[in-house]
Each structure stands twice: as structure tokens, then as C-alpha cells.
Amino acid sequence: MKKLFAAVVTVLVVTPLGATPVAAGRPPEFRYELLAKAQPDECFDGVGQPYPAGPPCAEGQPKVNQAYVWGITLTGNHLWFGTGANLHCLTSGRTLDAKNPSLNDDWVCEYGESQIAKRNPNLPPYLGDHRMPRLYQYDLRHRRLTEKTSAVTASPTGLQLLQGTAGIRAAGSHRGVVFFAGPGINATMNMFAFDADTGAFLGAKNFPEYGNIRHFLVTGGTLYAGVGVGGNGGEGGHVLRWTGGKSDPFAFVSVADLPAQPADLAFHDGRVFVSTWPGPAASGAAADDPAPSRLASVWMSPPLSAGQPGLNPADADGWTQVWSVAEYEPDIVTAHTYALGGLASYGGYLYWGTMHVPLKATTTHLTLYPPKDEAGTRAAIENTQRAISIFRGRDLGGRREKVDLLYGAAQLPAYDAAAADGAGAWAAAPTGYTPTYGPSGFGERFLNYTWKMVVAQGKLFVATMDWSYLAKEMNEGTGGGDAPPPTYGGDLYVFDSPHRPARAVDKAGLGNYLNYGIRNMVASGSTLYLGMANPMNLRTDPDDDVPEGGWELLKLTMDCR
């Protein structure tokens, strides 16, 4: 896996996207400050070794497992958020089948060699770096962070479910209730509820019929959530409507029955729209089985004004697939590895962006079409790399539907297995679009996730992940050929108007280049609260010349003069 990773990085640095990065112009005045940060929570003394007591660590070195602000919500003067631990390890283990431990100055992934795995022999190796997530409340008025984990673990049910939760991937709030939810390590979904007014823990529940959750949405006075069915949401998805209250916080009904799991949700043009991730069956599908409904897509609900207020169980079969990655990506195998992320309604359009797990398209291609020689391997590596694309559409599903590619490519490589007398060959193929503003990734070849979109003060903010720092560790020095070296750290872009291109707010992790992405954003007036993703679990020395690893909570303020 490390050899393949290094080969992919070599291709990326020698073969840039072929276009100039998006023009930055004069950025607006933004000020950001750190509100809270993860602290070391374990001592590490070598792969597979017992964890010494601490921190502070008399033996070994401090380690910070909690990596992402994975779910966040704002209610009144309080931010509530939950974390995910060692998610770089969990993703590479599950998605890319990484099993051999990796150790460097920035992070360690022990996989099946960890003490956790050794104590639990039935635990899959990719979960060897799992740690229980943590829950927090941040008081904006008094600038005070309060950990709420113990309120959950004081309950036997809460303790059991939180210990079995891969991470708090979603958070939402409505009518005085705060929700935390995430996938369980046993392919189910767990949810936790708090009283937003008193801070009291209301209870926890396991949902065995669901396997994943990413976001909540409040619109029209109603709370909705997108959930996946089966392990990692691989068997389809639903949109749930909350019908409960403080006395019955876990009452939900399904108002959408979808063939793929929802990722993000947005209200637009009188309807709810969702972006989706493909299930494993879609991403591993053969080239002659495109399963278009299971590809990453945009789905549209019936009008919320029809029938009873909001969406109801009668609407579950009335959703329409209005766009699919098959309409853009010409290589069918690569198309099956796309996911969609953030989406938002802005200026009369629905905006959305793509997501690409590093190496996923490459490993899928190499599995389906094993190369005959090194040249074939290199061709697969070179032609399966994708940076994010940004789209927008209006009148979706209507007679005057129009979808624009804002950042992307007019041509992409596609593989023809029958070409060259059955030997197979790659060739450039049209995507059917001409980018309005610029190339994929806003011109940054390592931007791989469109993690979240939020509208604030008449602007559309786009939060991304930049995996160049991960690539650096695998192939020291990521500049090469005619390509400039990347800027480490997640990028935040802003559209000041639906009639102008995006520009960069920050391209270096907002003060910490180890923050490889902005995982979450919530807006309050001219302020954005950002939940950062930073899995560098061994970067804990405050006295060296490298910033620290672990999640960060940031406040970004706009100058509205």
C-alpha cells in the first residue's frame, strides 16, 4: 500500500492538472481564532506495545487520538460537537484494506497490532485504532469548553453504545434537543440526546436498521437526518423526520427510501435535496453493471408544500434522481468510486461538490483490470486521479433544467478494456461540460473532498480536504516537474456572488497546516464556526517547530464594512 501511495504521489507531482490555480484576487478581511483543541489522551511506546500510564507520559510519548470535529451544531449561545478518533487509520484500513502498521513522525496506525485489537480478537484489523469518541459543549458567551462524555458514560446503556461508536459523524439540534449520532463498529447506528436548555443527558439508542449518518437539516420547522442502511451505509439510505420531543427524543419516521446513503442535505426551491455516497456494491461494480441509481447523485424530494406540512412517510417513494456522476465522469469504474459531499442553496442555484478517497479509484481499477506490466500499472495510476469538481444547477428536474460545471474538466481519461486488441487502453474522453471558472480542485491537485458548504452574509463558503501532507509523508518533497509544491493544510474558498468565481479565504489549514481539512462549518450572522480534521496523532510536542495534531474548533469572523 505504501508503494502504491508513493507511486500515485509521483504521478501527481510530475503530472499537474494542467491549469493555473484559481485567481485569488484581493481576499476579504477575515479574522480567525482558535477556541479549543484536542489534548493528548494516551501514551505511545511503539507499535503493538502496551500503552504506558498517562499523560503526562513517564514512558513513551504523548499521543492525541481525537482527530476530527466530526459533528457540530449551534443552539443559542452554545456549540455542541462530537469527535472521531484516528479516522485516517480507520479510513485507510476499511476503504483501502490497509493492514500493515504505519509509523512516522506525524502519525501511527497500528491496525491489528494494537493493544485494542489484541484484547478483542474478533475486532477487524481496520478497527485496531478505534477509540471512544468524545462529546463537548462550548459556551460562546463565556468562552468555556465543557466535556459531556461522562454524562453519557455514567449510564450503562450510554457507555456501551458510545464505546461501540466509530465516531460522532453527525450533530443536530431542534426544539430544545441536541442530537449526536454516528456509525457503530457493529454496522448499526447509535444516537445520543441532550437537553439543550439544561445540558442534561436525555438518553441513548441503537438503531439496528441503519448503519451510518452524516448530517441533520432543520427546515420548515422540522428536523431531518440522512442515514445509510447496512455496514457503512452500503445497502441504501433513508431520510428521517423527527417526530419526538424531550420526553421521547428518538422518535423518527422515514420520509425517503433511496438506493444510496445520503451525505449532506439542503433546502432549495421548496424541496429537500440530498447528495449521496455510493455503497460498496456500487464502488465495486463491474464495468458492465453501472447501477446508475447507486452512483453518487443528487436526489430531490417532493415539494414540502404538498399534502401535510413537510415530508411524510407517504413521500418516501416520491424522490427523484436529478443528477449523477455518470453524467460527468466518462470512466465508469472511476465513476463508481466518486462520492458527493457538501451542497447548499445559493443565489437561486443548488451547489454541490465531489469527493474522492485517495487511492480508491486506483485500487478499484487495478483489481478489476490487473495490469500486465509496470507500464500498465503506471497508466492506471496516472489516469484515475481526480481532484474535486464543483457544480451548480437550477430548475432541477424541470423543463428548463440547467447544470453548470464551475470547476472541473472538459475531458477526463477513460479506460476501454477492448482497445488494443483486448489489451486495454486509456484515452481522453469528453465529460460533456466546459468549466465556467477553472480546473478541478480550484487548480489544486490535492484537493480531494468537498466537505461542507455554508451560506453566510450573502457568501457561499466551500470547505475542503487537502491530502498533500499525507502524500508528503509517503514521498518526501511533493514538488516535481513543472508542478509547484503544494501548500499543506485544508483550503477554504468563498463565492462572493453567484456571478463571480471563487477565491481563497485560506489555503493552509487556518493557522495549522496539519489541519488537512475543514470537516464542518456552522454560521451565525457574520461568524463561521469551523470544525477541523487533523489526524497527526504523534504531533504533540509544543516546543518543536511543528504545530500540534488533533481536532481544532475555530471562529472565523467576517469584516462586513
N, C-alpha and C positions, 0 to 999 in steps of 0.2 A: 504493500500500500504506500509506504514512504517513497519507493522508487517511482511509482506511478504519479504520486503527488509532485515529485520533483520534475518529472517529465512534462507534466501539464504546466507547471510554472515556467519551465524553459520555453515552451511554445508561446505562452502568453507574453513573456518579456521580449522575445525575439520577433513575434508577430503581433504588433499592436492592432487595435481596432481599425486603424487606417483613417482616422479623422481627428481633427483638433478638438480638445475638450471644450465643453460649453463655455461661452464667454461669461466672465464673472461680472463685468461692469463695476459700478460703484455700489458695494453692498449697503443695505440699510443699516441703521445703527441698532445693533443687538448687544445686550449685556447678559452674560450668563454667570451663574454662581453654583457652587456645589452645596447642596443641602444635607446630603447624607451619603455614606459609603459603607460597603461591606467591610467587616473586620476579620482578621484571621480567626478561624474556628477549629483548627486541627493542627497537629504537628506531624510532619512527614519525615521519615528516616530511611527512605529507599523503597523501591518498587517491591511489593509483596511483604514488606516488613511490618511488624506491629506499629501502631500509632502511639508514640510516647504521650505522656500526660501533658496537658496544656492546651492552648498557650496561656502564659508565656512558656516557651519550649526550652527546657534544660537539655534536651536531646533533640536532634533533628532540626528542622526549620519550620517556621510558621507557614501555614497553608490556608488560603481563603477559598472555600468550596463554593460559596453562594455567588453565582456568576451573573445572572440576569435579573433585572426588574421585569419579570415575565408578564405580570398582570397588574394594572393600575386603574384606579377610579377616583374621582373627586366628588365629595359631597360636603357642602357647606365650606368650612374652613379646614377640612381635613382631607389629606391624600391617604388612601389606603392602597397598599401594594403587597404583592407576594413575589417570592423569588423562585428561581430554578438553579440547581447546583450542577456544576461540571457539565453543562449542556453541550459543549464542544465534544467532550468524550462520548456522551450519550448519543449524539447525532452521528458521529463518525462510526461508532460501534453498531448502531442499529441500521443506518441507511447504507453505509459503505462496508459493513461486515468487518470492520477493523477489530482485530483480536490481540495483536501483539502490543504489549505496553509501549508507550512512547514517553520519553523523558528528555527535557531540555531546560534551559534556564527560565523559560516562561511558564511552562505547564507540564503536568504529568497526567497521563491517562493510564491507569493500572489494569482496567478491564478485568478479566478473570483472575488476575494475580492479586487483586486487592484483598485486604482482610475481610471486607464486606462479603465478597464472593466466596472466600474460603469458609466463612461462618455459615453461608447459605448456599450449599452446593447445588440446589435446584435453580438458583438465580442465573439467568443468561449472562454470558460474559460481558455483553454490552451494558449491563446494569451494574457492573462492579464499581463504578464511580458514583453511583447514586447516593445522595444524601437527602435527608428530610428537608423539604422547603421550609421557609420561614415567612411569617406574616407581620406586617408593620402598619402603624398609623403615624402619619406625620402631621403635626399641628402647625398650620401655616402662620397663624397669628402669633404663637409663642415660640415658633421655630424649634419644636421639640419632637424628637423621634421616640416612639413607644413601640416596643416589640409586643405583638399579640399572640405569638406562638404558644406561650404557656397557657393562655386561656383555652386553646384548643386541646393541648396535650393533657390538661387536667381532667378531661373527660375520657373515659376508656375508649368510647367509640371514636372520638376525635383523634386521640393518639394513634389508634390503629389505622385510621384512614389517612392521616397526614403522613405517617411513616410509609404508607404504601402509595403515596402520590409522587409521580415523577417530577412535578413542579407545578406552581400556581400559574398556569398559562393564561388565565382569564380572570378579570375582576370587573364587577359592575355594581351599580347601586341604584335603588329606586324606592320611593315611598318608605324611607327610613330603614331600609335593609341594605347591607353591604354583602356582596357575594364574592367568594374566592372559589375557583374551580380549576381542576387540572386532570390530565390523564393519570390513571392508576398504573402501577407497574404490572398489574394483572389484567391489562387490556379492558378495564372498565373506567368509569369516570367518578371522581369524588368532588363533593361540593361542601363548602363551609359558609355559614352565615353569621353576621354580627348585627347588632342593633346600632345603627348609625348615630342615634341620639345619645345613647348611654355608653356605647363601646362594649356592651356585654355580648358574650358569645351566645348565639341562639341555637347552635347545633350543627351536626354534620350528617351527610347522607351519601351513600354509594349508589350510583346509577348503573346497574349491571348491563343495561341495554345500550349504553353509549360507551365510547372508548376515547373520545377526545373533545376538546373545546378550546376555542381561541379568543373569541370576543363576545361582548354583550353590546346591545344597542338599545337606547331609550328613544322612542319617537311616538308622537301621538298619545302621550301619557301611558305608554306601555313598554315593558321591558321584554326584549327578545334576546335569544342566545343561539349561536350556531354550534351544533355538536356533530361529531362523527360517530359512526357505528362500527363496532369491531375494533380490533387492535390497531392503534394509531389512526383510527378513522377510516380504515381501508375498505369498509363494506357499504359505504354510502353515508348519507347525512340527513339531519333534520334541522329545522329552525324551530325553537321552542318559544312559547309565550308564557310569561309568568302570570299565574292566576292566584298567587298566595298573598300572604301578609306576614307581619311579625310573628303571629301565632302559628302560622303554617308556611314557613319560608320556602319549602321545597316543592311547591305545587306548580307544575308546568304541564302544558299540553303542546303537542306537536302541530305546527301550522305549515310545515313544508316537508315533503318527502322527496329527497334529492338523491341522484345516483353517485354523488361525490360529497365529501365533507366540506362544509362552509369554512372559510378562513375569516374574512372580515365582512362586516355588514354596514350598509349606509342607506339613509332615506333620501330618495331622489324622485322628483316628478310624481309624487303621490304614491310611491311604491317603496318596498324594501328590496334592495339589491344585495346579492352576496357574491363574493369571489370564492373560488374553490381550489382545494388541493386534490390531486389525483390520488386514488388508492393504490396500494401495491399491485393489484391486478392490472391497473391501467399502466403504471410505470414499467411493468414487466411484460406488457402485451407484445405479441409478435407483430411484425410489420403488416401482416395481412389481417390483423384483428384490431382496428383502430379504436374501437369502443369510444366513439366521439362524446357520448354523454358523460363519460367518466374522466375525460380530459379536464385540465384546469380551464374553468369557464366563468362567465358572468351569468348569473341567473336573476330573473325578475319576478317579483310576486304579483298577484292580482292587485288591483287598486285597493288601498286601505279604506277608501270611502264606500266601497261596495258592501252591501249586506250589513252585518253588525260592525260596530267600530273596530278598527284594527284588523289584524289577521286572526283567523279562527281555524279549528280543525277542518272545516269544510273547504278551506283554501289549500289544503296540503298537496293536492294533485294539480293545482292550477298554476304552478310556476313555469316560466318559460326560459329556456336557454337562449340568451340573446347574443352571446359571443363565445368563441372557443379559441384556444391557442392553435388549433388546426387551421384557422383562417389566416394565420401569420407564419408559423414555423413550417418550412417545406420538408424537413426531415421528420418522418413520422415517429421514429424511435426517440429522437430528441424531444419531440413534442410531448411524448408521454412522460417525460421527466420534468416538464415545466410545472410550476405552481403559480398561483396568483396570490398577491398579498393585499396591501393597503388599497382602499378605494374611498372616494369622497365625492360629494356633490359640490360643484363649484362653477359659478358663472353660467348656469344653465346646462352644464355638461356633467356626466359621470366620468371621473378619472379613475384609472386603475394601473397597476404595475405588475411585472412578472417577478418570479423568484426562482433561483437556481442553486440547488445544493451543490457545492463544489465536488467535482468528480462523478456525480450521479449519472449524467448523460454519457460520460466516457465509459464508465464501468458497465453500464447497460449495453452500450454498443459493442464493447469488447466481448461481452457474454453472448449476445445474440449472433454476432458475426466475428468469430475468432479469427484474428489476422494470421496470414500465412508467414509473415516475416516482420522484421523490425520496421520496415518502411510502412507496412500496413498498420502497425500499432501507432506509429507516429502520425499517420494520416488521420486515424480515428481521434487521437488526442487533439490534433490541430483543428479538426472540423466540428468538434462537439462543444467547444467552449462558447458560452453565451453570457453576456452582461445583461442587466435589466433593461426592459423596454417599457415605455410609458405611453399609454393610450388614453383617449377620451372619446365619448360617444354621446349623441343626443338623439331623441326620439327613438330610443332603443326598442325594438320590437314593433315599431310603427312603419307607416308607408314612406316616411321621409328619414328613415334611419341613416345616420352618418357616423362612422367611426374613423377617427384620425390617429395616426401614429405620430406622437410628438418627438420621442427619442427612440431610435431603433435602426433597422437596416432595410434597405430595398432588396438586398439579396443575402441569402444565407446558404451555407453548404448543405447539400442533401446527398444521401447515400443511395446508390442504385445497386442492389445485390446482383442483378442480372447483367450489369455492364461488364465490359472487358471479357466477354465470353464466359460469364459466370464467376469471374474473379472478384467482381465488385469494384466500384469506383465512386469517388466523390466529385461533385460538380456544383457550381454556384447555381442557385435556383431563385426565382423571384418570390418575394414574400407577399406581393400584391399591394404593398404600401410604399409610399415615399415619406421619409421622416420630415416633419414640418420644421423642427428646430435643430436636430443634431443626432449624433450617433448613439448607439446603445450605451447604457451606463453613464449618461451625460458626458460621454467621452472618456470615462474612467473604466478601464477594462476589468478591474477587480470588484466593481460594484455588483453584487450578486443577489441581494434581497431588496425588494421594495417593502419595507417592514410596516410602515404606517403612513397614512395621510390624514392631515387635520387642517380644517379651515379656521383661521383666527384673524380678526381685524382686516377682513377683506382679502386675505392672502391664503394660498394653499401651500402648506408645508409638506415636504416629502422626506421621510426618514429612511435611511438605507443601511445596509451592511456592506463593509469593505473587507474582503478577506486577504488583502495583500500582506498583512502582518503574519497571518498563518502561513502564507506562501513563503515569506522571508525565512521562516524557521526551517522550511524544507529545502530551500535553495538560496543560500546566503547571497544577498545582493540581487534584488529583483529588477534592476535596470539592465537593459541589454539591447543590442542592435540600435535601431533608431528610436526606441521607446524610452521616454524619460522614466526615471524611477518613480514609483507610486508614492503618494502621501499616505502614511499609515493612519488608521482611525476611520470610524464611520462618518459618512457625509450627510449633511442636512442641506436640502435645497428648498427654494421658495419660488412659487409663481406669484408675482405681484399683481397679475391681471390675467384673465383668460385669453388675452390678446397679445401676450408677451412671453418670451422664453423664460425658462427658469434660471435662477442664479444661485450661486453657492452662499449659504449662510456660514458654513464651517465645513472643512474637509479633513479635519484631523482629530475627530473624536471629542470635540468641545473641551479642550484643555487636557485630555489624556489620550494619547494615541493608542493605548492598549484597549480603549473602548472601541471595539471593531464594529459596533452598530448602535443605532438608536432604536431600541426594541419597541418602545411605547411612547406616546405623547397624549396629553390631555390639555385642553385650552381653558383659560378663564380670562376673558377680556383680552388685554394685550399681553398676557403672560402664557407661556407654554411650560408645562412640567414634563421633563424628559426622563424616561427610564432607560438606562444604558445597559448594554451587553458587553461583558468583559470577562472571559474565561481564563485569564492568565493567573492560574491558581498558585503559582510559586513566586509571583512578583509581590513580595510583602515587606521588602526592606525599605523603610522610609529614608534611609541615609545614603542609598546609592543614587546613581544618575538616571534611573529608570522609574517611571511612575508605577503606581500600585495596581494590582489586579482586583477583580471583584466588582460587583454591581455599583452603580452610582445613580443618585437622584439629583437632577439638575433643574434649576429655574432659569428660563430664558425670557427676558423682558424686551419688548419692542419699544423703540422711541417713536411715538405716534405724532410727533410735531410735523 
